[in-house]
Amino acid sequence: MKQNLLILFLLLPVIAVAQYSLSGIVKDANGYLVEGAQIKLSKGSFKKEVRTNSAGFYNFKNLAIGTYLLEIASGDFIAFDQAFIEGASLRKDIRLDNAKDYELDEVAVRAESIKTTMEKKGFAVNVVSTEEAAQRNIQTNELLNTTVGVKIRQNGGLGSQVQYSLNGLSGSAVRIFIDGIPISTFGSAFNLNSIPPSMIQQIEVYKGVVPGHLSDDALGGAINIVLDKSAGTNLNASVSYGSFNTLQASVNGLYRFEDSGFTIKASGFHNYSDNDYKVSGRSIVVTGLGGVQTPITARRFNDAYRSTGGVVQVGYTNVDWADQFYLGFTGSDDYNEVQHGAFMTIMPYKGRFYESDVALANLTYQKKDLFTKGFEVNINGYYGTRNRQLSDTVAAAYSWNGERAIDFRGDEYEYTWGSQQEGGPTLAKISRNVASIRTGLAYAFNDNHKVLLNHVYSGIDREDSDALRPLLENTFVGTRDLHKNIVSLTYEVNAFNDRLKASLFGKYYQQKTISKDPAVVTNEAGERVIVDEVVSSNKEFQGYGFAASYGLTPEVFLLASAEKAIRLPNETEIFGNDGDNVVANSSINPEQSNNYNLGFRLGAFNFNKHRVTLSTNFFTRNIKDRIGLPIETSLNVDDELIVYVNQGSGTSQGFDAQVNYVYNNNLSANFNISKFDLEIENRGTSVAVPNTPFLTMNGNLRYSLKNLLQKQSRVDLFYTLYYTGEFSYLVPQGSNTVGDDFFKVPEQLAQDFGMSYFFPNKSFVLSFDVKNIFDKPVYDNLSVQKPGRAFYLKLNYSFNKF
């Protein structure tokens, strides 16, 4: 007996550190295996994370004896559970049931999804999940375009210039971020047309009032792209091909060494399209002998687009000193042909194009409970170069049939200035050194009180040159520098058992611009010397705001938010940009607005197999010195060049609303509507802002069929409609409205259909999509026509275990 006790005593240290595993499968409420569910395991400071593989299987290795907390997330659903390791490996299967409470130490916890939690904080915010879209032929912009209150304004097909409108405010009034870093840092190739949904964890859309942690001068709202940060080993790859010779491919993956936490993460994408879709209308003509213009239906012939980019990061995840630490490189380049100027004119371009490239080093660091419980640090920084060159050296004029244009005598016509756009041949290049770093500090005193301090710095050192200019002229090329600092301080409070949630914040804005232009002057001695003529400005502003929500019941929340917001002019608005046909305006003033939101969120209400959620938001934006294109009349429209100006002061007010319905997890429907007025005081007259759609509606349907063709397979059917009300891209000419119809963009109704087939192992998904099924004419900015009916096929492959 004594001998056995001695052996047991000697083995106790070994038993205490014995390594066990926790594994199992995850099923949904209907008993189907769930692929890609995120499972986080924690015990004190110990943390691990995995995703279920194609068979719904998860596995944690090298676990010591103890009690662990499990957090399971899939789509909009999140749940908690416990696991007890008592001296042997444990098999624990998990069933995701929306109606289930999870018992933790005899305390019932009903979990909310991250989406629901964010949407109940008081901000007018929508959280967009990308899980479904990642399997389909859907660009991130298309996904956003179905979101309530959001309108994507795009000048053509893949790769064309895009603006984002939130409740009527658009352009640079809406800031786009990637993990809190302004997207302008990444260049034109790394945009929301290029980044595939599979690389994105979620999209946060803030309307009117922007939280302090984003720390930027977003006047009308912000869209924050949160890239996938899961630390579990995974691989995803996809390729799609479709109309207009459009090819899109992406791959992203992560590998983590469990013992050390060393992690390698990489992603890449490639996009190409001829964009040779058909166009027609009043400007699509061929000019013949005697100047006779014959309307035709033509294909765009100088609109090809290509972009390639990627990110490589190495570092450590879920270690004692960091939740995430990465050093990496971000690179991209693109090629984009230019078919016409700001408007679709009767003489399109051929041979005009621009190229750009970006090379950035990046740093990411994130740690919760650093030094002390409740203290959190987030750092995300980029530094590198961004270049863009415009090529316009063809003097020949062309018609919309792609052939040489002729004059009234029948002779081939050439531009006297020697290029497609007035101003002469050019190889204009803009070289930039760019830097952006976001730093966030947060301290939670307890579960109810939290303070956040955030700072964003953005810097651009820009130099312009043109290889076609004489050497002496290039010697006198000036430089343009822009530096911006935004600081915010936020206090968050929860009260009355989490029924009241409030956020109070203040913001400080500072922007410095410096323009240096060499000039020859005569000094006191009568000698001609070169000096730098320097024009600089340093502007400072303050803003503040709040967001609050109050739960009348667990399903009924009132939401209110307000902000005094500042939007500083960006680089393009101040310095211009030849590649986008934008003229400089150094005298432009910052834009200011008092933004107010009031709304409610109802649900989710569950009735047997039915689930309904409703929400609405009423808003007002009181704007001063709004920045936009000039309030044009038919007498002062420039067909090619645009300039940003302060249009005047005005008001935008309206509402948006949406309803979501789910039946038995097989059928889901969504409908949303946005209606507003936007008027500006211009030369003493109140006018509706042109080139702005005031009414938009979107609808979505999804239906799932299980075990079709094969057991454990699934077919998802999708239907989407987009409605845009009539709007004019010019201001009516007084009381005499004769001819105003020429400048009206008619109401539009486009409909899409999609189908995705999930193979039984769930690793492969085959998708087929038809865009604009009935081939209806669709227009956008300045009545530029967008693609008609198009077909796309996509194959998606994912793998969660090596």
C-alpha positions in Angstrom: 0.0 0.0 0.0 2.8 2.4 0.9 4.5 1.5 -2.3 1.4 2.4 -4.4 1.0 5.7 -2.6 4.7 6.5 -3.3 4.2 5.8 -7.0 1.1 7.9 -7.1 2.9 10.7 -5.3 5.7 10.6 -7.9 3.3 10.6 -10.8 1.2 13.6 -9.6 3.4 16.2 -11.3 3.2 14.2 -14.6 -0.6 13.9 -14.3 -0.9 17.7 -13.6 0.8 18.6 -16.8 -0.6 15.8 -19.0 -1.7 17.1 -22.3 -5.2 16.2 -23.5 -7.4 17.1 -26.5 -10.9 18.6 -26.9 -12.7 17.8 -30.1 -16.1 17.3 -31.6 -18.5 18.3 -34.4 -20.8 21.4 -34.7 -24.3 21.1 -36.1 -27.0 23.7 -36.8 -30.5 23.6 -35.4 -31.6 21.3 -38.3 -28.8 18.8 -37.6 -26.6 19.8 -40.6 -22.8 20.1 -40.2 -21.5 23.6 -39.8 -18.3 24.5 -41.7 -16.2 27.5 -40.7 -17.7 28.0 -37.3 -15.3 30.0 -35.1 -14.6 28.4 -31.7 -12.6 30.2 -29.1 -11.2 28.3 -26.0 -10.1 30.2 -22.9 -9.1 29.6 -19.3 -7.6 32.6 -17.5 -4.9 34.1 -19.7 -4.8 31.0 -21.9 -6.5 31.4 -25.3 -6.8 29.3 -28.4 -9.0 29.5 -31.5 -9.9 27.1 -34.3 -12.5 26.9 -37.1 -14.5 23.8 -38.0 -13.4 22.0 -41.1 -15.6 20.8 -44.1 -16.9 18.0 -41.9 -17.9 20.4 -39.1 -15.1 19.0 -37.0 -12.9 21.0 -34.5 -9.9 19.9 -32.4 -7.9 21.6 -29.6 -4.7 19.8 -28.7 -2.2 20.0 -25.8 -4.7 21.0 -23.1 -4.0 20.7 -19.4 -6.6 19.7 -16.8 -9.1 22.3 -16.0 -12.4 24.1 -16.8 -12.5 25.9 -20.1 -14.9 28.5 -21.6 -16.0 27.9 -25.2 -17.3 30.7 -27.4 -18.9 29.4 -30.7 -19.7 31.9 -33.5 -21.2 31.2 -36.9 -22.7 34.0 -39.0 -25.0 36.1 -36.9 -25.2 33.5 -34.1 -22.9 33.3 -31.1 -23.1 31.0 -28.0 -21.1 30.0 -25.0 -20.5 26.6 -23.3 -18.1 25.0 -20.9 -15.7 22.0 -21.2 -14.2 20.1 -18.3 -10.9 18.3 -18.8 -10.6 15.8 -15.9 -7.7 13.5 -16.9 -8.7 12.3 -20.4 -9.3 13.7 -23.8 -12.8 15.0 -24.2 -15.3 14.6 -27.1 -17.9 17.4 -27.1 -20.4 17.8 -29.9 -22.1 21.2 -30.2 -25.5 22.0 -31.6 -26.3 25.6 -32.5 -29.9 26.3 -31.4 -31.1 29.9 -31.5 -33.7 29.1 -28.8 -31.3 27.5 -26.4 -29.8 29.0 -23.2 -26.3 27.8 -22.4 -25.7 26.9 -18.7 -22.5 28.2 -17.2 -22.1 27.3 -13.5 -25.9 27.2 -13.2 -26.3 30.7 -14.6 -28.2 31.0 -17.9 -26.5 33.1 -20.6 -28.4 34.1 -23.7 -25.8 35.3 -26.2 -26.2 37.9 -28.9 -24.3 38.1 -32.2 -21.6 40.7 -32.6 -23.8 42.3 -35.3 -26.8 42.6 -32.9 -24.6 43.9 -30.0 -23.1 46.6 -32.2 -26.5 47.7 -33.7 -27.8 48.2 -30.1 -25.1 50.7 -29.0 -27.0 53.8 -30.2 -25.2 54.6 -33.4 -27.0 54.5 -36.7 -25.0 51.5 -37.8 -25.5 48.4 -39.9 -23.1 45.4 -39.6 -22.9 43.5 -42.9 -21.9 39.8 -42.8 -19.8 38.5 -45.7 -20.1 34.8 -45.1 -22.7 34.2 -47.8 -21.3 36.7 -50.3 -17.8 35.0 -50.1 -19.3 32.0 -51.9 -20.9 34.0 -54.7 -19.9 36.2 -57.6 -20.5 39.3 -55.5 -18.1 42.2 -55.1 -17.9 43.9 -51.8 -19.4 47.1 -53.4 -22.4 45.1 -54.6 -22.9 43.8 -51.0 -22.8 47.3 -49.7 -25.3 48.5 -52.3 -28.0 46.4 -50.8 -27.5 47.8 -47.3 -30.1 50.2 -46.0 -29.2 53.9 -46.5 -26.2 53.1 -48.7 -26.0 53.9 -52.4 -22.9 53.0 -54.5 -22.2 55.6 -57.2 -20.0 53.9 -59.9 -18.9 55.4 -63.2 -19.1 52.2 -65.2 -17.9 48.6 -64.9 -15.3 46.8 -62.9 -12.5 49.2 -61.7 -14.4 52.4 -62.5 -14.4 55.3 -60.0 -16.7 54.7 -57.1 -18.4 57.0 -54.6 -20.3 56.0 -51.5 -23.5 57.8 -50.5 -24.9 57.5 -46.9 -28.2 59.2 -46.3 -27.4 61.7 -49.1 -23.9 62.7 -48.2 -21.3 61.2 -50.5 -17.8 61.5 -51.9 -15.1 62.2 -49.4 -17.8 63.1 -46.8 -18.0 59.3 -46.4 -14.7 57.8 -45.2 -13.7 54.2 -46.1 -11.4 52.3 -43.7 -9.6 49.0 -43.7 -9.2 48.0 -40.1 -9.4 51.7 -39.1 -6.8 52.8 -41.7 -8.1 55.3 -44.4 -8.4 53.3 -47.6 -6.7 56.1 -49.6 -3.4 54.9 -48.1 -3.6 51.7 -50.1 -4.0 53.2 -53.6 -6.6 52.6 -56.3 -5.9 48.9 -56.8 -6.7 48.0 -53.2 -10.3 49.1 -53.3 -13.7 47.6 -52.4 -14.1 46.3 -56.0 -10.8 44.3 -55.6 -10.9 43.0 -52.0 -13.0 39.8 -52.1 -15.6 39.2 -49.4 -13.7 36.0 -48.4 -10.9 38.3 -47.0 -13.4 40.3 -44.9 -14.8 39.4 -41.5 -17.5 42.0 -41.5 -18.4 45.5 -42.7 -19.5 48.2 -40.4 -21.6 51.1 -41.9 -21.9 54.1 -39.6 -24.4 56.8 -40.9 -24.0 60.4 -39.8 -22.3 59.8 -36.4 -19.0 58.1 -36.4 -17.5 56.5 -33.1 -14.3 57.9 -31.7 -12.3 54.7 -32.3 -12.3 55.3 -36.0 -10.8 58.8 -35.4 -11.1 60.5 -38.8 -12.9 63.5 -40.3 -15.9 61.6 -41.6 -18.7 64.1 -42.1 -21.5 61.9 -43.4 -20.5 58.5 -42.1 -17.9 55.8 -42.4 -17.6 52.3 -43.8 -15.0 50.2 -41.9 -13.9 47.0 -43.6 -12.8 44.5 -40.8 -10.4 42.0 -42.3 -10.6 38.4 -41.1 -8.4 38.1 -38.0 -9.1 34.5 -37.1 -6.0 32.7 -35.8 -7.0 29.2 -36.8 -5.2 27.5 -39.7 -7.3 27.9 -42.9 -7.1 28.3 -46.6 -9.7 29.8 -49.0 -9.3 30.1 -52.8 -11.8 31.1 -55.5 -11.9 31.9 -59.2 -14.8 33.3 -61.3 -15.3 34.1 -64.9 -18.0 35.8 -66.7 -19.3 38.4 -69.2 -17.1 41.1 -70.7 -14.1 38.7 -70.3 -14.2 39.3 -66.5 -11.8 37.1 -64.4 -11.6 37.4 -60.7 -9.4 35.2 -58.5 -8.4 35.3 -54.8 -6.6 33.3 -52.2 -6.1 33.8 -48.5 -4.8 31.5 -45.9 -3.2 31.3 -42.4 -1.0 28.8 -40.7 -0.3 28.9 -37.0 2.3 26.8 -35.2 0.4 25.7 -32.1 3.4 25.3 -29.8 5.0 28.7 -30.4 2.1 30.8 -31.7 4.2 31.8 -34.7 1.7 32.6 -37.5 2.1 33.2 -41.3 -0.8 35.0 -43.0 -1.1 35.8 -46.7 -3.8 36.9 -49.2 -3.9 37.9 -52.8 -6.3 38.8 -55.6 -6.3 39.4 -59.3 -9.0 41.0 -61.4 -9.4 41.6 -65.1 -12.2 42.8 -67.3 -12.5 44.2 -70.9 -15.6 46.1 -69.7 -16.8 46.0 -73.3 -20.4 46.2 -72.4 -23.0 47.8 -74.7 -24.1 51.4 -74.3 -26.6 53.6 -76.1 -28.3 56.9 -75.6 -28.2 60.5 -76.6 -24.4 60.8 -76.7 -23.7 57.4 -78.4 -23.6 58.5 -82.0 -21.5 58.3 -85.1 -20.9 61.6 -86.9 -21.0 61.3 -90.7 -20.7 63.6 -93.7 -22.0 67.1 -93.1 -22.0 66.6 -89.4 -25.0 64.3 -89.4 -25.2 62.3 -86.1 -26.6 58.8 -86.2 -27.5 57.1 -82.9 -26.1 53.6 -82.4 -25.7 50.9 -79.9 -21.9 50.5 -79.3 -19.5 48.5 -77.2 -17.1 50.3 -74.9 -13.6 49.7 -76.5 -11.2 51.5 -74.3 -12.2 50.5 -70.8 -10.2 47.5 -69.8 -9.2 47.1 -66.2 -6.6 44.9 -64.4 -5.6 44.9 -60.7 -3.3 42.6 -58.7 -2.4 42.8 -55.1 -1.7 41.0 -51.9 -0.7 41.0 -48.3 2.0 38.9 -46.5 2.3 39.0 -42.7 4.3 37.1 -40.2 4.2 37.3 -36.4 2.6 35.7 -33.4 -1.0 35.2 -32.3 -2.6 34.3 -29.0 0.6 34.4 -27.0 1.2 35.9 -23.5 2.5 39.3 -24.8 0.2 39.7 -27.8 -3.2 38.7 -29.1 -1.9 39.6 -32.5 1.5 40.9 -33.7 2.3 41.0 -37.4 5.0 42.6 -39.6 4.1 42.5 -43.2 4.1 43.9 -46.7 1.2 45.2 -48.8 1.6 45.6 -52.5 -0.7 46.2 -55.5 -0.7 47.6 -59.0 -3.4 48.3 -61.6 -4.1 49.3 -65.1 -7.2 51.2 -66.1 -8.2 52.5 -69.5 -10.3 55.7 -69.7 -13.2 55.6 -72.1 -14.4 59.2 -71.7 -14.4 62.2 -69.3 -16.8 63.0 -66.5 -19.7 62.7 -69.0 -20.3 60.2 -71.9 -19.5 62.5 -74.8 -20.0 62.0 -78.5 -16.3 61.5 -79.1 -14.9 58.9 -76.7 -11.2 58.4 -75.8 -8.9 55.8 -77.2 -5.3 55.3 -76.0 -5.8 57.2 -72.7 -5.1 55.1 -69.6 -3.4 55.2 -66.2 -1.3 52.8 -64.2 -0.5 52.8 -60.5 1.4 50.8 -57.9 1.7 50.6 -54.1 4.3 49.2 -51.8 3.7 49.4 -48.1 5.3 48.0 -45.0 2.7 47.3 -42.2 2.6 46.7 -38.5 -0.2 45.3 -36.4 -0.3 44.9 -32.6 -3.3 44.1 -30.4 -3.4 43.0 -26.8 -6.2 42.9 -24.3 -5.5 43.0 -20.5 -2.0 44.4 -21.1 -0.1 44.9 -17.8 -3.5 45.0 -16.0 -7.0 43.6 -16.5 -9.1 45.9 -18.6 -6.3 47.8 -20.5 -6.3 47.2 -24.2 -3.9 48.4 -26.9 -4.4 48.5 -30.7 -1.8 49.7 -33.2 -2.1 49.5 -36.9 0.4 51.3 -39.2 1.5 51.5 -42.8 4.4 53.3 -44.5 5.6 53.2 -48.1 5.1 54.6 -51.6 2.2 55.1 -53.9 2.6 56.1 -57.6 0.3 56.8 -60.4 0.9 57.7 -64.1 -1.4 59.0 -66.7 -0.7 58.2 -70.4 -2.5 60.3 -73.1 -0.4 60.7 -76.3 -2.9 59.8 -79.1 -4.0 62.7 -81.3 -6.5 60.8 -83.4 -10.2 61.3 -82.7 -12.6 58.3 -82.5 -16.3 57.7 -82.8 -18.4 55.3 -80.6 -18.1 52.5 -83.3 -14.4 52.4 -82.5 -13.3 53.8 -85.8 -11.6 57.0 -86.6 -13.9 60.0 -86.4 -14.4 62.1 -89.6 -15.1 65.8 -90.0 -17.9 67.3 -92.1 -15.8 66.8 -95.3 -15.2 63.1 -94.6 -11.6 63.4 -93.6 -10.2 61.7 -90.5 -10.1 64.1 -87.7 -7.2 64.7 -85.3 -7.2 66.9 -82.2 -5.0 70.0 -82.7 -3.7 69.7 -79.1 -2.3 66.2 -79.8 -4.1 64.2 -77.1 -7.5 62.7 -76.2 -8.2 65.3 -73.5 -7.4 69.0 -74.0 -4.1 70.1 -72.6 -1.7 68.3 -74.8 0.1 65.0 -74.7 1.1 63.9 -71.2 2.8 61.2 -69.2 2.0 62.8 -66.0 3.2 61.0 -62.9 2.3 61.5 -59.2 4.8 60.0 -56.8 3.8 59.9 -53.1 5.4 58.8 -49.9 2.4 57.8 -47.6 2.2 57.0 -43.9 -0.8 56.2 -41.8 -0.9 54.9 -38.2 -3.8 54.3 -35.9 -3.3 54.0 -32.2 -6.0 53.0 -29.8 -5.9 52.8 -26.0 -8.8 51.6 -23.9 -9.3 51.0 -20.2 -12.4 49.3 -18.8 -12.8 50.2 -15.1 -15.4 47.5 -14.9 -18.2 46.0 -17.0 -20.1 49.3 -17.0 -17.5 52.1 -17.5 -14.8 52.4 -20.2 -12.5 55.1 -21.6 -11.0 55.1 -25.0 -8.2 57.4 -26.5 -7.6 57.1 -30.2 -5.3 58.9 -32.7 -4.9 58.6 -36.4 -2.1 60.2 -38.4 -2.1 60.4 -42.1 0.7 61.9 -44.2 1.3 62.4 -47.9 4.4 63.8 -49.5 3.6 64.3 -53.2 5.7 65.2 -56.2 4.3 65.7 -59.8 6.3 65.2 -63.0 5.8 64.6 -66.7 8.2 62.8 -68.9 7.0 64.7 -72.0 7.9 68.0 -70.5 11.3 69.6 -71.3 14.0 68.8 -68.8 14.1 72.4 -67.6 10.4 72.4 -67.0 10.6 69.2 -65.0 13.3 70.8 -62.9 10.7 73.3 -61.8 8.1 70.8 -60.7 6.6 71.6 -57.3 5.8 69.4 -54.3 2.5 68.9 -52.4 2.5 67.7 -48.8 -0.6 67.0 -46.6 -0.5 66.0 -43.0 -3.5 65.2 -40.8 -3.9 64.3 -37.1 -7.3 63.3 -35.6 -7.5 62.6 -31.8 -10.6 61.4 -30.1 -11.5 60.8 -26.4 -14.5 58.5 -25.7 -16.4 57.5 -22.5 -18.7 54.5 -22.6 -21.2 53.6 -19.9 -23.7 50.8 -19.4 -26.5 51.3 -16.8 -29.7 49.8 -15.6 -28.6 46.2 -16.2 -27.4 47.1 -19.7 -30.7 48.6 -20.7 -29.0 52.0 -21.2 -25.8 52.2 -23.3 -24.2 55.5 -24.0 -21.1 56.8 -25.6 -19.8 60.4 -25.3 -16.9 61.6 -27.4 -14.9 64.6 -28.4 -12.6 65.0 -31.5 -9.7 67.3 -32.4 -8.9 67.8 -36.1 -5.6 69.3 -37.4 -4.5 69.5 -41.1 -1.4 71.0 -42.5 -0.9 71.5 -46.3 2.3 72.8 -47.9 2.8 73.6 -51.6 6.2 74.4 -52.9 6.7 75.7 -56.5 10.2 76.7 -57.8 10.2 80.1 -59.5 12.9 82.3 -61.1 13.2 85.7 -59.6 15.6 88.6 -59.7 17.5 89.3 -56.5 18.7 92.7 -55.2 22.0 92.2 -57.2 20.1 91.9 -60.4 20.8 88.2 -60.7 18.2 85.6 -61.7 17.9 82.9 -59.1 15.6 80.0 -58.3 13.6 80.2 -55.1 10.7 78.1 -53.7 7.4 79.9 -53.4 5.8 78.3 -50.4 2.1 78.4 -49.6 1.1 76.6 -46.4 -1.9 76.4 -44.1 -2.6 74.9 -40.7 -6.2 74.4 -39.7 -7.6 73.2 -36.4 -11.2 72.3 -35.5 -13.0 70.6 -32.7 -16.0 68.3 -32.8 -18.1 66.3 -30.3 -21.0 63.9 -30.2 -22.9 61.1 -28.4 -24.7 57.9 -29.1 -27.2 56.2 -26.7 -29.7 53.4 -26.7 -32.3 52.4 -24.2 -34.0 49.0 -24.1 -37.7 49.3 -23.3 -37.9 45.5 -23.4 -35.3 42.9 -24.5 -36.6 43.2 -28.1 -37.4 47.0 -28.3 -34.6 49.5 -28.3 -34.7 53.3 -28.9 -31.5 54.7 -30.5 -30.3 58.3 -30.7 -27.0 59.9 -31.8 -25.7 63.3 -32.7 -22.4 64.8 -33.8 -20.8 68.1 -34.8 -18.7 66.7 -37.6 -15.8 68.2 -39.6 -14.6 67.1 -43.0 -11.2 68.4 -44.1 -10.6 68.7 -47.9 -8.6 65.7 -49.2 -5.6 65.7 -51.4 -7.5 65.4 -54.7 -9.8 68.2 -53.8 -7.0 70.5 -52.9 -4.2 69.5 -55.3 -6.3 68.0 -58.2 -5.6 64.8 -60.1 -5.0 64.4 -63.8 -5.9 60.7 -63.8 -9.4 61.5 -62.6 -9.8 64.7 -64.7 -9.9 66.8 -61.5 -8.6 70.3 -61.4 -6.9 71.7 -58.3 -8.7 74.1 -55.9 -6.3 75.4 -53.2 -8.9 77.8 -51.7 -11.5 75.1 -50.9 -12.8 75.3 -47.2 -13.5 72.4 -44.8 -17.0 71.1 -44.7 -19.0 71.1 -41.4 -22.3 69.4 -40.4 -24.5 68.9 -37.4 -25.8 65.4 -37.7 -28.8 63.9 -35.8 -30.2 60.4 -35.8 -33.3 59.0 -34.0 -34.5 55.5 -34.5 -35.6 52.2 -33.1 -34.8 48.5 -33.4 -37.6 45.9 -32.9 -36.7 42.2 -32.5 -35.8 39.7 -33.1 -39.3 38.4 -32.5 -39.6 34.6 -32.7 -42.9 32.9 -33.5 -42.5 29.1 -33.8 -40.2 28.9 -36.9 -40.6 32.6 -37.8 -38.1 35.3 -36.9 -38.7 39.0 -37.6 -36.5 42.1 -37.0 -37.4 45.7 -37.9 -35.5 48.9 -37.6 -35.7 52.5 -38.8 -33.8 55.7 -38.5 -34.8 59.4 -39.0 -32.0 61.8 -39.7 -31.1 65.4 -40.3 -27.8 66.8 -41.6 -27.3 70.6 -41.3 -24.4 71.2 -43.6 -22.1 74.2 -44.0 -19.7 74.7 -47.0 -20.7 71.4 -48.5 -17.9 70.1 -50.8 -18.9 68.7 -54.2 -19.1 69.3 -57.9 -20.3 72.8 -58.9 -24.1 73.3 -59.0 -24.1 73.1 -62.8 -26.4 74.5 -65.4 -26.5 73.6 -69.1 -24.4 76.7 -69.8 -21.4 75.8 -67.8 -20.9 72.1 -68.1 -17.4 71.0 -69.0 -17.5 67.6 -70.8 -14.1 66.5 -69.5 -12.8 68.3 -66.4 -14.3 68.6 -63.0 -13.4 70.7 -59.9 -14.5 70.3 -56.3 -15.9 73.5 -54.7 -17.8 74.6 -51.7 -21.4 74.4 -53.0 -22.9 76.3 -50.1 -24.9 75.5 -46.9 -27.9 73.2 -46.8 -29.9 70.5 -45.2 -30.4 66.8 -45.8 -33.3 65.1 -44.0 -35.1 61.9 -44.4 -35.4 58.3 -43.1 -34.4 54.7 -43.9 -36.0 51.5 -42.7 -35.5 47.8 -43.1 -37.3 44.5 -42.2 -35.7 41.1 -42.0 -37.6 37.8 -42.0 -36.4 34.3 -41.5 -38.4 31.1 -41.7 -37.0 27.8 -40.3 -33.5 28.9 -41.3 -34.3 28.0 -44.9 -36.0 31.1 -46.2 -34.8 34.6 -45.5 -36.0 37.9 -46.9 -34.9 41.5 -46.5 -36.4 44.8 -47.7 -35.1 48.3 -47.1 -36.0 51.8 -48.2 -34.1 55.2 -48.0 -35.8 58.5 -48.8 -34.4 62.0 -48.2 -34.2 65.6 -49.4 -30.9 67.4 -50.0 -31.0 71.1 -50.7 -28.2 73.7 -50.9 -28.4 77.5 -50.7 -26.7 78.5 -53.9 -26.5 82.2 -54.9 -29.4 83.0 -52.6 -31.6 80.2 -54.0 -32.4 76.9 -52.5 -31.9 74.1 -55.0 -32.0 70.3 -54.8 -28.5 69.0 -55.2 -28.1 67.5 -58.6 -26.7 64.1 -59.5 -28.2 62.6 -56.3 -30.8 59.8 -56.2 -33.3 60.7 -53.4 -35.2 57.4 -53.3 -33.7 53.9 -53.2 -35.1 50.5 -52.3 -33.5 47.1 -52.2 -34.9 43.6 -51.6 -33.3 40.2 -51.1 -34.6 36.7 -51.0 -32.7 33.5 -50.1 -34.0 29.9 -50.0 -32.1 26.8 -49.1 -32.7 23.3 -50.4 -31.1 20.5 -48.4 -29.9 17.1 -49.8 -30.5 18.0 -53.4 -28.8 15.6 -55.8 -26.5 14.4 -53.0 -26.9 13.8 -49.3 -25.4 16.5 -47.1 -25.4 18.9 -50.0 -27.2 22.3 -50.1 -28.5 24.6 -52.8 -29.0 28.3 -52.0 -31.2 30.4 -54.4 -30.9 34.2 -54.3 -32.9 37.0 -55.8 -32.0 40.7 -55.4 -33.7 43.8 -56.7 -32.4 47.4 -56.8 -34.7 50.4 -57.3 -33.5 54.0 -57.9 -35.9 56.9 -58.3 -35.6 59.4 -61.1 -33.1 62.2 -60.5 -31.4 65.0 -62.6 -27.7 65.5 -62.9 -28.2 69.3 -63.6 -30.2 72.0 -61.8 -33.5 72.9 -63.6 -33.2 76.2 -65.5 -35.6 78.4 -63.7 -39.4 78.3 -64.3 -38.9 77.3 -67.9 -38.4 73.6 -67.7 -38.4 73.0 -71.4 -35.4 70.7 -72.2 -34.8 69.7 -68.6 -35.8 66.1 -69.4 -32.5 65.9 -71.4 -30.6 65.9 -68.0 -32.9 63.5 -66.1 -31.8 60.0 -65.2 -35.0 57.8 -65.4 -36.1 55.6 -62.6 -34.3 52.2 -62.6 -35.1 48.7 -61.5 -32.4 46.1 -61.8 -32.8 42.5 -60.7 -30.2 39.8 -60.0 -30.4 36.0 -59.6 -27.9 33.7 -58.0 -27.5 30.0 -57.2 -24.8 28.3 -55.0 -24.3 24.6 -54.7 -22.5 23.3 -51.6 -21.0 19.9 -52.2 -21.4 17.3 -49.4 -17.9 17.9 -48.0 -18.6 21.6 -47.9 -15.1 22.4 -49.2 -16.3 23.2 -52.7 -19.0 25.7 -53.6 -20.1 26.3 -57.2 -22.0 29.5 -57.8 -23.8 30.9 -60.8 -25.1 34.5 -61.0 -27.0 36.6 -63.5 -26.7 40.3 -63.0 -29.5 42.6 -64.4 -31.6 39.7 -65.6 -33.8 41.7 -67.9 -31.0 43.8 -69.3 -32.5 47.1 -68.2 -30.5 50.4 -68.8 -28.8 51.4 -65.6 -27.1 54.7 -65.0 -25.2 56.4 -62.3 -22.9 59.4 -61.8 -23.6 62.1 -64.4 -25.7 59.6 -66.3 -22.8 57.3 -67.2 -24.2 54.0 -68.3 -23.4 50.8 -66.3 -23.2 47.2 -67.6 -26.3 45.4 -68.7 -27.1 41.7 -68.4 -24.1 39.6 -67.4 -23.4 36.0 -66.4 -20.8 34.7 -64.0 -19.6 31.3 -62.7 -17.5 30.9 -59.6 -15.7 28.0 -57.9 -14.9 28.5 -54.2 -12.6 26.1 -52.2 -12.0 26.3 -48.4 -10.0 24.1 -46.2 -9.7 24.4 -42.4 -7.3 21.7 -41.4 -3.8 20.7 -42.7 
